[in-house]
């Protein structure tokens, strides 16, 4: 069951223009920031940043200015079974990551070990994403049996 459905309604024309303008401004801001972070190859970096940012920026513009006119919210969207599965998976993953953090903190404190924080934090992000994804797949598989 979907949270929203598309209708045949259209947004006013100026809302599409506003969406494009917002997308363009955001794309330009990201491309300048990426280019500024690599001053030796500013234009190449800015072009790559613009290519990466254009679709999300335009999508955000559409979401902000157009979707309120073209998408009808499902009044029962919060009751979808997929959303319930995702909440269960997220809650379980949260507890798993919390336990992993406590255990790792104790090991580091007792062993008086010092490590860089960045790899540990990236590992925790990967662990939480993988854990939630696997839990969702298992919950979905069990429910659809």
HELIX and SHEET records of a PDB file:
HELIX    1   1 UNK A   13  UNK A   36  1                                  24    
HELIX    2   2 UNK A   39  UNK A   41  5                                   3    
HELIX    3   3 UNK A   42  UNK A   65  1                                  24    
HELIX    4   4 UNK A   67  UNK A   70  1                                   4    
HELIX    5   5 UNK A   77  UNK A   79  5                                   3    
HELIX    6   6 UNK A   81  UNK A  111  1                                  31    
HELIX    7   7 UNK A  117  UNK A  144  1                                  28    
SHEET    1   A 2 UNK A   4  UNK A   6  0                                        
SHEET    2   A 2 UNK A  71  UNK A  73 -1                                        
END                                                                             
